[in-house]
Amino acid sequence: MAWKKDPSADYDCPAHDVIAALDQVRRNLVANRYANEYVFQIDLYRVFLRGCDGHIILFPDAATKGFVFGRQWSLVSVSEDGRSLPVIKLYGLVTVRLLAVQTSDFS
């Protein structure tokens, strides 16, 4: 972590002292400066975010688990005739139609 504090000139991200930032979060916590768990976790999250490194990242539960976005069905992009620009379709509908076409070919 020391190299993050004083990175080489060709490093893409600005210098960031992760240990000093963690110490500051600890001081804030001990001094009861956080209004709630969410504010504390966001501050902690920012320590690692500013580290600009996907290997040291934190996803705090109060900030990242409250809402989960998901899609029940997969999307695919398909050209309807093999030449036109692709359009977005539901994967399940595409496979059902393909199976129907293949089945009718064998009739």
C-alpha positions, 0 to 999 in steps of 0.5 A: 500500500505504500506505493499508492501513497507515492506512485510513479509519475506514469501511474494513472491515479493520484496519490492516496494514503490508504492507511492514513485514510483508514486512520481518519475513519477510525478517529471519526468513529471513535469521536462518534462523528458518523450520524449513522451506519450508512454515513460510516460505510460510505466514508469507508467505501471512499477510502478504498474507492480513492485507492483506484485499485480493483484489488482493494475494494469494499462494498459495504452492505448498508450502501450496496445491499439495499437495492438489487437490480436484476433481470429475470430474463436474459436479453440478446441482440438478434438480426431478424433476417441475418442482414438487418441491424440487430434488435433487442429480444428476450432470449427465451422468446428467441429460443422458443421461436428457433425451436418452433422453426426447427421442429416445423422443418422436420414435419 
